[in-house]
Amino acid sequence: MNTIAFWKATAERAARTAAQSSLALMAGDGIGILDVDWGEVASVGGLAAVAAVLTAIVTSGGPVGPGLTETVATATTPRRPTSI
């Protein structure tokens, strides 16, 4: 959990989660971009990002990844599908 690779993967997950939750809030309201309450969007996105980081920490089995089923890409183990 204390590796650079773990924190990079966790930051990526937190950013994706924040973006997804913000987009869901904006799209769910069905309003125009000028009518969006950006404070609310930032609040929901921030809370989702915090939840993603805490989830990564709690479910980490060590330096292999931020989730139970993930492996962090390294120079010797690049990202690729492992099974389907």
C-alpha positions as a Markdown table, in Angstrom:
| # | Residue | x | y | z |
|---|---|---|---|---|
| 1 | Met | 0.0 | 0.0 | 0.0 |
| 2 | Asn | 3.0 | 2.3 | 0.4 |
| 3 | Thr | 4.2 | 2.1 | -3.1 |
| 4 | Ile | 4.2 | 4.8 | -5.7 |
| 5 | Ala | 2.4 | 2.4 | -8.1 |
| 6 | Phe | -0.4 | 1.8 | -5.6 |
| 7 | Trp | -1.0 | 5.6 | -5.1 |
| 8 | Lys | -0.8 | 6.3 | -8.8 |
| 9 | Ala | -3.5 | 3.7 | -9.5 |
| 10 | Thr | -5.6 | 4.9 | -6.5 |
| 11 | Ala | -5.4 | 8.5 | -7.8 |
| 12 | Glu | -6.5 | 7.4 | -11.2 |
| 13 | Arg | -9.4 | 5.5 | -9.8 |
| 14 | Ala | -10.4 | 8.5 | -7.6 |
| 15 | Ala | -10.3 | 10.9 | -10.6 |
| 16 | Arg | -12.4 | 8.5 | -12.7 |
| 17 | Thr | -14.9 | 8.0 | -9.9 |
| 18 | Ala | -15.2 | 11.8 | -9.3 |
| 19 | Ala | -15.7 | 12.4 | -13.0 |
| 20 | Gln | -18.3 | 9.7 | -13.3 |
| 21 | Ser | -20.3 | 10.8 | -10.3 |
| 22 | Ser | -20.2 | 14.4 | -11.4 |
| 23 | Leu | -21.4 | 13.5 | -14.9 |
| 24 | Ala | -24.2 | 11.4 | -13.5 |
| 25 | Leu | -25.3 | 14.3 | -11.3 |
| 26 | Met | -25.3 | 16.7 | -14.2 |
| 27 | Ala | -27.0 | 14.3 | -16.7 |
| 28 | Gly | -29.5 | 13.2 | -14.1 |
| 29 | Asp | -30.8 | 16.7 | -13.6 |
| 30 | Gly | -31.5 | 17.0 | -17.3 |
| 31 | Ile | -30.5 | 20.7 | -17.3 |
| 32 | Gly | -28.2 | 22.9 | -19.4 |
| 33 | Ile | -24.6 | 23.4 | -18.5 |
| 34 | Leu | -25.3 | 27.0 | -17.4 |
| 35 | Asp | -27.9 | 25.8 | -14.9 |
| 36 | Val | -25.7 | 23.3 | -13.1 |
| 37 | Asp | -25.0 | 24.0 | -9.4 |
| 38 | Trp | -21.2 | 23.6 | -9.7 |
| 39 | Gly | -20.7 | 23.7 | -5.9 |
| 40 | Glu | -23.0 | 20.6 | -5.6 |
| 41 | Val | -21.2 | 18.9 | -8.5 |
| 42 | Ala | -17.8 | 19.5 | -6.9 |
| 43 | Ser | -19.1 | 18.3 | -3.5 |
| 44 | Val | -20.5 | 15.1 | -4.9 |
| 45 | Gly | -17.4 | 14.4 | -7.0 |
| 46 | Gly | -15.1 | 15.1 | -4.1 |
| 47 | Leu | -17.0 | 12.8 | -1.8 |
| 48 | Ala | -17.0 | 10.1 | -4.4 |
| 49 | Ala | -13.2 | 10.5 | -4.8 |
| 50 | Val | -12.7 | 10.2 | -1.0 |
| 51 | Ala | -14.8 | 7.1 | -1.0 |
| 52 | Ala | -12.7 | 5.6 | -3.8 |
| 53 | Val | -9.5 | 6.3 | -2.0 |
| 54 | Leu | -10.8 | 4.8 | 1.3 |
| 55 | Thr | -12.1 | 1.7 | -0.6 |
| 56 | Ala | -8.7 | 1.2 | -2.2 |
| 57 | Ile | -6.9 | 1.4 | 1.1 |
| 58 | Val | -9.3 | -1.0 | 2.8 |
| 59 | Thr | -9.4 | -3.6 | 0.0 |
| 60 | Ser | -5.7 | -3.5 | -0.8 |
| 61 | Gly | -4.0 | -6.8 | -0.4 |
| 62 | Gly | -0.6 | -5.0 | -0.5 |
| 63 | Pro | 1.3 | -3.5 | -3.4 |
| 64 | Val | -0.5 | -5.4 | -6.1 |
| 65 | Gly | -3.2 | -2.8 | -6.7 |
| 66 | Pro | -5.8 | -0.6 | -5.3 |
| 67 | Gly | -8.5 | -3.4 | -5.6 |
| 68 | Leu | -8.7 | -7.1 | -4.8 |
| 69 | Thr | -8.7 | -8.1 | -8.5 |
| 70 | Glu | -6.2 | -5.5 | -9.9 |
| 71 | Thr | -2.5 | -5.6 | -10.6 |
| 72 | Val | -0.6 | -2.4 | -10.9 |
| 73 | Ala | 1.3 | -2.1 | -14.2 |
| 74 | Thr | 5.1 | -2.0 | -13.9 |
| 75 | Ala | 7.9 | -2.0 | -16.4 |
| 76 | Thr | 8.1 | -5.8 | -16.2 |
| 77 | Thr | 4.3 | -6.4 | -16.1 |
| 78 | Pro | 2.6 | -4.0 | -18.5 |
| 79 | Arg | -1.2 | -3.7 | -18.6 |
| 80 | Arg | -2.9 | -6.2 | -20.7 |
| 81 | Pro | -5.9 | -8.5 | -20.4 |
| 82 | Thr | -5.0 | -11.5 | -18.3 |
| 83 | Ser | -8.1 | -13.6 | -18.9 |
| 84 | Ile | -11.6 | -13.3 | -20.4 |
